[in-house]
Each structure stands twice: as structure tokens, then as C-alpha cells.
């Protein structure tokens, strides 16, 4: 009885194609919207003394930071930049509103001249 020759060695499976990695907007893979939220929140905080700049920038920073946190969680990257933007935006908004209230309280609206 003859035995059949052993089968030829199997070739290794073909290599998987490289996966597509989109270019990250930051060195740490942070979404660009999180960085924009941080910048707007920080500017809102720094310019809170100028109420007409501080309030809009703080609100924009809060909205962008919340959106950036959600996108960072979806990507599985850290949310530090967006969280910092959110904190700066909230503090800037509160400070600007406080300064606005103090300014209104110290304004006399009397129109009578003596």
C-alpha cells in the first residue's frame, strides 16, 4: 500500500490591508470642535470684563465644548480639552453676567437735572 505524499505547506494568510486612520486635528487626537470650544471658552473668560464680547464667546465656548466632549467620547479619546473649555466658558459667563448686574445696579437712571 502506498501512502500519498504529504500536502504542501500552506502559505500564510494574506496580510490585512492597512486600516484607514483619519488625520487627527490635534496631537492627542482631540476633535477640532473640542479645541475650538476651549479657545472660545478661554477667550470668553479673559474678555468677561467686556460684557459684549465675554457673554457671546462664553456661550459659544460652552456649546462647542459640550459637542466636543461628546465627539471625543465617541472616538474614545480624552475629553480634557473640551472639559477645560466648558469650565472656562461657564466661569466666563457667570463673571460677565455678574459684572453686567453690578454695572446696572450702579447706574442711575434719573433724568431730572437740578
C-alpha positions in Angstrom: 0.0 0.0 0.0 1.4 3.3 -1.0 0.9 6.4 1.0 0.1 9.7 -0.6 2.7 12.4 -0.3 2.1 15.0 2.4 0.3 18.1 1.3 2.5 21.1 0.5 2.9 23.5 3.4 0.2 26.1 3.5 1.1 29.6 2.7 0.5 32.2 5.4 -2.8 34.1 5.1 -2.5 37.3 3.2 -1.8 40.4 5.3 -4.7 42.5 6.1 -4.9 45.8 4.3 -3.8 48.8 6.5 -6.7 50.4 8.2 -7.6 54.0 7.3 -6.8 56.4 10.1 -8.1 59.9 9.5 -5.7 62.7 10.3 -6.3 64.0 13.8 -6.7 67.7 14.3 -4.6 67.8 17.4 -1.5 65.9 18.6 -3.6 64.0 21.1 -6.4 63.1 18.7 -8.8 65.7 20.1 -11.7 66.6 17.8 -11.3 70.1 16.3 -14.5 71.2 17.8 -13.2 70.5 21.3 -10.2 72.7 20.7 -12.4 75.4 19.3 -14.6 75.1 22.4 -11.5 75.5 24.6 -10.3 78.6 22.7 -13.8 80.3 22.8 -14.3 79.4 26.5 -10.9 80.8 27.4 -11.4 84.0 25.4 -14.8 84.4 27.0 -13.2 84.1 30.4 -10.4 86.5 29.6 -12.8 89.0 28.0 -15.6 88.7 30.5 -14.9 92.3 31.7 -16.0 93.4 28.3 -19.6 92.1 28.6 -20.5 92.4 24.9 -17.6 90.1 24.0 -17.4 87.9 27.1 -21.0 86.7 27.1 -21.2 85.5 23.4 -17.8 83.9 23.4 -18.6 82.1 26.7 -21.9 80.8 25.3 -20.2 79.7 22.1 -17.4 78.0 24.1 -19.9 76.1 26.2 -21.8 74.8 23.2 -18.7 73.8 21.3 -17.2 72.2 24.4 -20.3 70.1 25.1 -20.3 68.9 21.4 -16.5 68.3 21.5 -16.9 66.2 24.7 -19.5 64.0 23.0 -17.4 63.6 19.9 -14.3 62.8 22.0 -16.2 60.1 23.9 -17.3 58.6 20.5 -13.7 58.5 19.3 -12.5 57.1 22.6 -10.0 59.9 23.2 -9.6 62.1 26.3 -12.1 64.8 27.0 -9.7 67.1 28.9 -9.6 69.9 26.3 -13.4 70.1 26.0 -13.8 69.9 29.8 -11.4 72.8 30.2 -13.3 74.8 27.6 -16.6 74.1 29.3 -15.2 75.2 32.7 -13.7 78.4 31.3 -16.9 79.1 29.4 -19.1 78.7 32.4 -16.9 80.8 34.7 -16.6 83.5 32.0 -20.4 83.6 31.5 -21.1 83.8 35.3 -18.4 86.5 35.7 -19.7 88.5 32.7 -23.3 88.3 34.0 -22.1 89.3 37.5 -20.3 92.3 36.1 -23.3 93.3 34.0 -25.5 93.1 37.0 -23.1 95.2 39.1 -22.9 97.8 36.3 -26.7 98.0 36.0 -27.1 98.3 39.8 -24.6 101.2 39.9 -26.2 103.1 37.1 -28.6 105.9 38.0 -31.4 106.2 35.6 -32.7 109.5 36.8 -33.3 112.0 34.0 -34.0 115.1 36.1 -31.4 117.8 36.1 -31.1 120.1 39.0 
